[in-house]
Amino acid sequence: MLFSVQVEVSLREGVADPQGATIERSLPHLGFDGVQGVRVGKCIRFDLEAADEAAATAEVEDLCQRFLTNPVIEDATITVAAASGAR
């Protein structure tokens, strides 16, 4: 089966986020007041062939641990769903 995967990677709580801090400091100068707690992350999307959803999720978790994230400072939120068609 083909699955659509989305991995949202974010810095763990307590880890400094200089990109987020820079954006947050810049927003009032652009007229956006009241924005706080800005954190920057990344979203990785791909399709994966696997026997079933459990196998796909396990493979994505392994991929995150070994390649897509730095498990010391980053967390990953994984979404796996049956693909809705060929791309």
BELUR-V72361 format. One record per residue. N is the residue number from 1. RES is the residue in one small letter. PHI is phi in whole degrees, -180 to 180 (999 if undefined). PSI is psi in radians with two decimals (NA if undefined). OMEGA is omega in whole degrees, 0 to 359 (999 if undefined). Layout:
BEGIN
N&RES&PHI&PSI&OMEGA / N&RES&PHI&PSI&OMEGA
END
This chain:
BEGIN
1&m&999&2.67&178 / 2&l&-103&2.31&181 / 3&f&-122&2.49&172 / 4&s&-92&2.27&183 / 5&v&-120&2.44&172 / 6&q&-131&2.22&178 / 7&v&-119&2.06&176 / 8&e&-101&2.09&183 / 9&v&-108&2.26&179 / 10&s&-137&2.70&177 / 11&l&-70&2.52&178 / 12&r&-67&2.70&176 / 13&e&-57&2.41&179 / 14&g&92&-0.24&178 / 15&v&-88&2.25&181 / 16&a&-59&2.45&180 / 17&d&-125&1.46&183 / 18&p&-62&-0.59&178 / 19&q&-64&-0.80&179 / 20&g&-61&-0.74&180 / 21&a&-63&-0.71&179 / 22&t&-64&-0.77&178 / 23&i&-62&-0.80&182 / 24&e&-61&-0.70&178 / 25&r&-68&-0.54&183 / 26&s&-80&-0.49&187 / 27&l&-59&-0.76&179 / 28&p&-61&-0.56&178 / 29&h&-68&-0.35&178 / 30&l&-99&0.10&177 / 31&g&92&0.20&180 / 32&f&-107&1.55&181 / 33&d&-89&2.73&174 / 34&g&85&0.05&178 / 35&v&-88&2.27&180 / 36&q&-147&2.83&178 / 37&g&72&0.56&182 / 38&v&-70&2.24&176 / 39&r&-129&2.45&180 / 40&v&-110&2.41&178 / 41&g&-141&-2.81&177 / 42&k&-143&2.67&178 / 43&c&-122&2.23&181 / 44&i&-118&2.18&180 / 45&r&-121&2.43&176 / 46&f&-163&2.91&175 / 47&d&-103&2.57&184 / 48&l&-140&2.31&176 / 49&e&-90&2.21&179 / 50&a&-154&2.84&182 / 51&a&-65&-0.71&180 / 52&d&-158&3.10&184 / 53&e&-64&-0.65&180 / 54&a&-64&-0.73&179 / 55&a&-67&-0.70&179 / 56&a&-64&-0.79&180 / 57&t&-62&-0.76&179 / 58&a&-62&-0.72&180 / 59&e&-67&-0.70&179 / 60&v&-67&-0.69&177 / 61&e&-61&-0.75&177 / 62&d&-64&-0.75&178 / 63&l&-60&-0.72&178 / 64&c&-64&-0.81&181 / 65&q&-63&-0.66&188 / 66&r&-95&-0.37&189 / 67&f&-144&-0.82&190 / 68&l&-79&-0.40&181 / 69&t&-131&2.86&169 / 70&n&-102&1.74&187 / 71&p&-63&-0.21&178 / 72&v&-73&-0.65&185 / 73&i&-122&-0.11&184 / 74&e&-124&2.62&172 / 75&d&-114&2.67&178 / 76&a&-126&2.39&172 / 77&t&-111&2.12&187 / 78&i&-108&2.32&173 / 79&t&-123&2.16&179 / 80&v&-124&2.23&179 / 81&a&-142&2.64&176 / 82&a&-58&2.34&180 / 83&a&-67&2.50&183 / 84&s&-89&0.07&178 / 85&g&156&3.03&180 / 86&a&-74&2.62&178 / 87&r&-110&NA&999
END
